[in-house]
């Protein structure tokens, strides 16, 4: 039962009218039309707080729980897509990861089917458009979809509920609750100026409350031409110490989904301790929001204010240097984490040899670190492309491979992977780097069942690798085409691809580049040929291939691929109705993958295990 709605604000004032309209829509008798409401109003007016307050107050209406997602993202490229949100919701509703359909249309069908008999609240915060939320709306009679947006969403059939500024009376009440009665008395003379500046914005009132006792509000009683959120940001900004003000400015130069203290330290060229202190101060002044996991983020209007201040005070060169430092930090972080998550694979980027693997407890911890920074890593690739740092683009995309392989997240990674293929297509076609970028993009497209585009990318990868004479990369591209054929149940064609890849590997001599990786490459091909042979019903030969792969990966200590081969062998035994042999293989694979943070594969193994158990009467 999901309970994902954030807590309501402690001090909540007024909003009687919008609350009554929400009650009315929620109480509407089922008539086949979706129950949908859009709370809309300018930034800082409290639309999200109103949704949280109503949802918390009315939790009893929804015994099957609450789904919540923030659709804002750092930019259009990193904002969650409907496919990403649907995957998140399906997982929260108990769907095993391996059963989440790859196609968005199928995810919509499954989502609506699961909600058909439930009484549940769905809150979609910071929606940008009707297209972004329409796939998440269901006509299930017990489901109420509450959308928060800056303005009504054109083209969406919903009850629109405007949220306006607080009256002076309610604004005074909120200030009194926030600052206390003594501070209100002390600031009585300045109160009209405060109310005028804040213009009924709860955000601005909360930002100004700590200053009531001082009465120092800059321009006295004169009218303020700025919108209230920007006026509050300017007021707080003027009170910052120089280092905190600089961090406030420089952190805003890209639409980072979140601010990591270590990355911010690199941005501003200060120690991590200084960055942590500054970020905490900025959050206290409401110039940043805490995300609850040690990271922070800007409100859009506040970020715009900070970005303008950076352009004015730091100059073009200073801003460009700050972004370059941030991009470099994330590149180095990603390379070290990717190396630690999957040490055995071959690399192209020179930073792998220079930096080595990061100091993580195990491979799973490294994957978790990459997942935690996924949005920022995608933004790093896009920033590097915009700044013309094409080598950085390719190295950063290469460093996403372990998280692609073990954690999935293909929807979220797609903008970065497309950037890698785009950059190499324009600036270095016919290189081994181009081949790697096309192969990585193809892998994601395969997982998303976009087979035609995946095949085009693999064809481009093969051509690039052939043009540069990179036999190892060409074999990988052909092997990947075989994996696509496996997914299409074209087992004979898949087997031919794996045989061709093996023949290409025969062309790598003892002293040639890629020779050191040959044993592992052949072990992977043993595994893939075993899977294709199993599909063709040639079980004995399939088992021989899989046993050969298992022997190599066991001896090399590679837990991830050992577990994957054990899974293949378990499936082979289940195909022949040999549950007794399958069960220990599944348990061993699960034990190995539990240290890899490979949630998708663990869920799949759990489903396989159920097939081994006796049927319940």
VENPE-V274634 format. One record per residue. OMEGA is omega in whole degrees, -180 to 180 (none if undefined). D_FIRST is the distance of its C-alpha to the first C-alpha in Angstrom with 2 decimals. Layout:
BEGIN
OMEGA | D_FIRST
OMEGA | D_FIRST
END
This chain:
BEGIN
-176 | 0.00
174 | 3.82
-169 | 6.56
-175 | 9.52
176 | 12.22
-179 | 15.31
176 | 17.00
176 | 19.68
-179 | 23.32
-178 | 25.01
-176 | 27.91
-172 | 27.25
171 | 30.22
180 | 31.10
-179 | 29.23
-178 | 29.70
178 | 30.60
178 | 27.65
179 | 25.22
178 | 26.98
175 | 26.80
177 | 23.02
-176 | 22.86
-180 | 25.26
179 | 23.39
-179 | 20.08
-176 | 22.22
-179 | 24.06
-180 | 24.31
179 | 23.03
-179 | 26.00
178 | 24.79
178 | 24.64
172 | 21.57
-174 | 20.58
174 | 21.31
177 | 22.86
171 | 24.50
-177 | 25.25
179 | 28.30
-178 | 30.89
-178 | 32.89
178 | 31.56
-177 | 31.08
174 | 30.99
-179 | 27.47
179 | 25.46
179 | 22.41
178 | 22.78
178 | 23.01
-180 | 19.73
-179 | 17.99
-179 | 19.92
-180 | 19.18
177 | 15.42
-179 | 15.40
-175 | 17.88
-178 | 16.19
-180 | 12.62
177 | 13.48
-168 | 14.07
-177 | 10.49
180 | 8.58
170 | 5.87
-177 | 5.47
172 | 8.05
-180 | 9.44
170 | 12.68
176 | 15.63
-175 | 19.23
-172 | 21.66
-174 | 24.72
177 | 25.62
-179 | 29.08
178 | 30.86
-178 | 30.62
-178 | 30.82
175 | 27.90
-180 | 25.62
175 | 22.51
175 | 23.42
180 | 21.37
180 | 21.23
-180 | 19.86
180 | 17.16
177 | 16.17
179 | 16.04
-178 | 13.83
-179 | 11.33
177 | 11.65
180 | 11.13
178 | 7.85
174 | 6.88
179 | 8.36
176 | 11.92
-174 | 14.48
-177 | 16.69
179 | 19.74
175 | 18.36
-176 | 17.78
179 | 20.95
-177 | 23.58
-177 | 24.79
180 | 23.12
179 | 24.03
176 | 22.20
178 | 19.04
-179 | 19.35
-179 | 19.84
179 | 16.85
-178 | 14.55
177 | 16.12
-180 | 16.02
-177 | 12.28
-171 | 11.94
-177 | 14.91
-175 | 13.53
172 | 10.54
-165 | 10.98
175 | 9.61
176 | 11.58
180 | 12.78
-180 | 15.22
-171 | 17.85
176 | 20.11
178 | 23.76
-178 | 24.14
-175 | 27.60
176 | 28.28
-179 | 27.26
-179 | 27.34
-174 | 24.66
-174 | 22.10
179 | 23.36
-176 | 21.54
-179 | 18.16
180 | 19.04
178 | 18.16
178 | 19.96
-172 | 17.10
-178 | 18.11
-176 | 14.84
176 | 14.05
180 | 15.91
-178 | 16.83
-175 | 18.42
177 | 20.79
-177 | 22.84
178 | 26.23
-177 | 29.77
176 | 31.28
-177 | 30.57
-177 | 29.48
178 | 32.35
179 | 31.55
179 | 28.07
-175 | 27.96
171 | 26.17
180 | 27.04
-176 | 28.53
179 | 28.43
176 | 30.90
-176 | 30.40
-180 | 33.80
174 | 35.38
172 | 35.39
178 | 38.59
-180 | 40.96
-179 | 40.15
176 | 36.40
177 | 37.14
-180 | 39.39
179 | 36.77
179 | 34.21
-180 | 36.97
179 | 37.90
-177 | 34.38
-172 | 34.17
-178 | 37.76
-178 | 38.85
180 | 41.79
179 | 44.47
178 | 43.67
179 | 43.78
-180 | 47.21
-174 | 48.46
-174 | 47.41
-178 | 48.68
-178 | 51.29
-173 | 48.93
178 | 46.16
178 | 47.47
179 | 47.51
-179 | 43.95
180 | 42.73
180 | 44.73
-175 | 43.39
173 | 39.75
176 | 40.20
180 | 37.20
177 | 34.74
178 | 32.14
-179 | 31.98
178 | 35.77
178 | 35.93
179 | 33.56
-177 | 35.64
-175 | 38.88
-179 | 38.01
-175 | 39.08
-175 | 42.50
-175 | 43.40
-177 | 45.52
-178 | 47.67
-177 | 48.49
-177 | 49.05
168 | 47.61
-170 | 50.08
176 | 51.54
-175 | 51.91
-179 | 51.84
-180 | 52.44
-179 | 50.12
-176 | 47.57
-176 | 47.46
169 | 44.17
-172 | 40.76
-179 | 39.06
179 | 36.55
177 | 39.43
178 | 41.69
178 | 39.28
179 | 38.94
179 | 42.73
-180 | 43.20
-179 | 40.93
-178 | 42.39
-177 | 45.89
-176 | 45.00
168 | 43.74
-174 | 45.79
-177 | 47.26
177 | 45.07
178 | 41.79
179 | 43.12
178 | 43.97
176 | 40.53
-178 | 39.03
-171 | 41.33
178 | 41.09
-174 | 37.32
-167 | 37.19
172 | 39.42
179 | 36.72
178 | 33.32
177 | 31.53
178 | 27.75
179 | 27.93
178 | 30.79
-177 | 30.99
180 | 33.58
178 | 35.39
178 | 35.75
176 | 36.85
177 | 39.45
180 | 40.85
-175 | 40.79
-179 | 42.86
177 | 44.79
177 | 43.97
179 | 42.54
178 | 38.81
178 | 39.27
179 | 40.96
-180 | 38.21
179 | 35.52
-179 | 37.60
-180 | 38.19
177 | 34.56
178 | 33.58
179 | 36.46
177 | 35.46
178 | 31.92
-180 | 33.51
180 | 35.62
171 | 32.68
172 | 34.42
172 | 31.35
174 | 27.64
177 | 25.89
176 | 22.88
-178 | 21.76
-178 | 22.72
179 | 26.46
-177 | 27.06
176 | 28.13
177 | 28.62
158 | 30.92
-178 | 30.41
-178 | 32.33
178 | 35.17
177 | 35.53
178 | 35.70
178 | 38.38
-179 | 40.32
-179 | 40.15
177 | 41.19
178 | 44.15
179 | 45.18
179 | 45.09
-178 | 47.31
-170 | 49.67
-177 | 49.89
177 | 49.19
-177 | 50.85
-177 | 50.14
180 | 51.20
179 | 49.14
-180 | 45.99
180 | 46.55
179 | 47.14
178 | 43.92
-180 | 41.86
179 | 43.79
179 | 43.02
180 | 39.27
180 | 39.35
179 | 41.40
-178 | 39.01
177 | 36.01
-178 | 38.19
175 | 39.25
-176 | 35.77
-179 | 34.50
-178 | 37.51
179 | 37.24
179 | 33.50
179 | 33.96
180 | 36.95
-178 | 35.11
-177 | 32.19
-172 | 34.63
-166 | 38.11
-172 | 39.70
179 | 39.82
-174 | 42.85
173 | 42.90
-175 | 44.96
-178 | 44.34
-177 | 46.90
179 | 44.48
179 | 43.01
-178 | 46.40
-172 | 47.00
-175 | 43.74
-179 | 42.51
177 | 38.97
-177 | 37.00
178 | 36.58
-178 | 33.03
177 | 31.95
-178 | 31.31
-180 | 30.50
179 | 26.75
178 | 27.33
177 | 29.53
180 | 27.00
178 | 24.37
178 | 27.11
179 | 27.79
-179 | 24.20
-179 | 24.04
-171 | 27.16
-179 | 26.58
179 | 27.02
178 | 30.10
175 | 31.53
179 | 31.36
176 | 33.05
179 | 35.61
-178 | 36.65
177 | 37.01
179 | 38.97
177 | 41.23
-179 | 41.94
-179 | 42.81
179 | 45.11
180 | 46.83
-168 | 45.68
177 | 45.45
178 | 45.73
177 | 42.83
-174 | 40.73
179 | 41.41
180 | 40.94
178 | 37.59
178 | 36.37
-178 | 37.68
176 | 35.66
-172 | 32.39
-177 | 33.03
-180 | 31.15
172 | 27.92
-172 | 28.51
-170 | 29.12
-176 | 26.47
-178 | 23.52
178 | 24.04
-173 | 23.25
178 | 26.01
-177 | 25.04
-176 | 25.26
-170 | 28.45
179 | 30.29
179 | 32.22
-179 | 33.63
177 | 34.52
178 | 36.26
179 | 38.14
179 | 39.42
-179 | 40.74
-178 | 42.17
-179 | 44.01
177 | 45.58
-178 | 46.54
-167 | 48.47
179 | 49.86
177 | 50.17
178 | 49.99
177 | 51.38
178 | 50.21
176 | 48.03
177 | 45.64
178 | 45.35
179 | 44.67
-179 | 41.83
179 | 40.22
-180 | 40.44
180 | 39.03
177 | 35.97
180 | 35.26
-180 | 35.81
178 | 33.31
180 | 30.51
176 | 31.74
-179 | 31.72
180 | 28.06
178 | 27.36
173 | 29.63
-166 | 32.25
-177 | 34.91
179 | 38.02
178 | 37.61
-179 | 36.74
177 | 39.97
180 | 41.98
179 | 40.73
176 | 41.62
177 | 45.02
179 | 45.57
180 | 44.60
179 | 47.06
-180 | 49.79
-178 | 49.29
179 | 49.41
-178 | 52.44
-177 | 54.31
180 | 54.00
-179 | 54.74
-173 | 51.54
-178 | 51.28
179 | 48.20
178 | 46.21
177 | 47.56
178 | 46.49
180 | 42.94
179 | 42.91
176 | 44.24
-180 | 41.78
175 | 38.91
176 | 40.36
177 | 40.23
175 | 36.51
179 | 36.11
175 | 38.16
-179 | 35.94
179 | 32.91
-179 | 35.12
178 | 36.05
-167 | 39.63
-179 | 40.34
178 | 44.12
178 | 44.06
-179 | 41.56
179 | 43.92
178 | 46.82
-180 | 45.06
177 | 44.39
178 | 48.02
178 | 49.24
180 | 47.21
178 | 48.75
176 | 52.19
179 | 51.65
177 | 50.85
-178 | 54.21
178 | 55.85
-178 | 54.72
-177 | 57.55
-178 | 57.47
-177 | 58.32
175 | 56.32
-179 | 53.27
-177 | 50.14
-178 | 52.04
-177 | 50.06
-174 | 46.80
-179 | 48.32
180 | 47.19
179 | 43.53
-180 | 43.90
177 | 45.48
177 | 42.81
179 | 40.15
172 | 42.36
-180 | 42.71
-176 | 38.95
177 | 38.76
175 | 41.77
179 | 40.22
179 | 37.18
179 | 39.55
175 | 41.74
178 | 38.82
179 | 38.06
179 | 41.72
-180 | 41.57
-167 | 43.92
-178 | 41.92
180 | 44.72
178 | 45.60
-179 | 41.95
178 | 41.51
179 | 44.66
-179 | 43.41
177 | 40.04
178 | 41.82
178 | 44.07
-178 | 41.18
180 | 39.44
-179 | 42.67
-174 | 43.04
174 | 39.54
-177 | 39.65
-178 | 43.06
179 | 42.09
-179 | 39.01
-172 | 36.71
-173 | 33.35
-177 | 31.43
172 | 33.93
-180 | 34.60
-180 | 30.97
178 | 31.13
176 | 34.32
177 | 32.92
178 | 30.09
180 | 32.81
178 | 34.78
178 | 31.86
178 | 31.37
179 | 35.12
177 | 35.11
177 | 32.31
-180 | 34.46
176 | 37.23
179 | 35.03
-176 | 35.64
-178 | 32.32
179 | 34.13
-175 | 35.29
-171 | 32.04
180 | 29.78
177 | 31.61
179 | 31.76
-179 | 27.99
179 | 27.55
179 | 30.22
180 | 28.77
179 | 25.33
180 | 27.14
-175 | 29.08
179 | 26.30
179 | 24.15
-176 | 26.82
-176 | 26.82
-179 | 23.35
-171 | 23.42
-178 | 19.71
-177 | 20.49
178 | 23.05
178 | 21.12
178 | 18.37
178 | 21.30
178 | 22.93
177 | 19.97
177 | 20.25
-178 | 24.01
179 | 23.76
179 | 22.06
-179 | 25.14
-175 | 27.36
178 | 26.05
178 | 27.76
179 | 26.31
180 | 24.70
none | 26.76
END
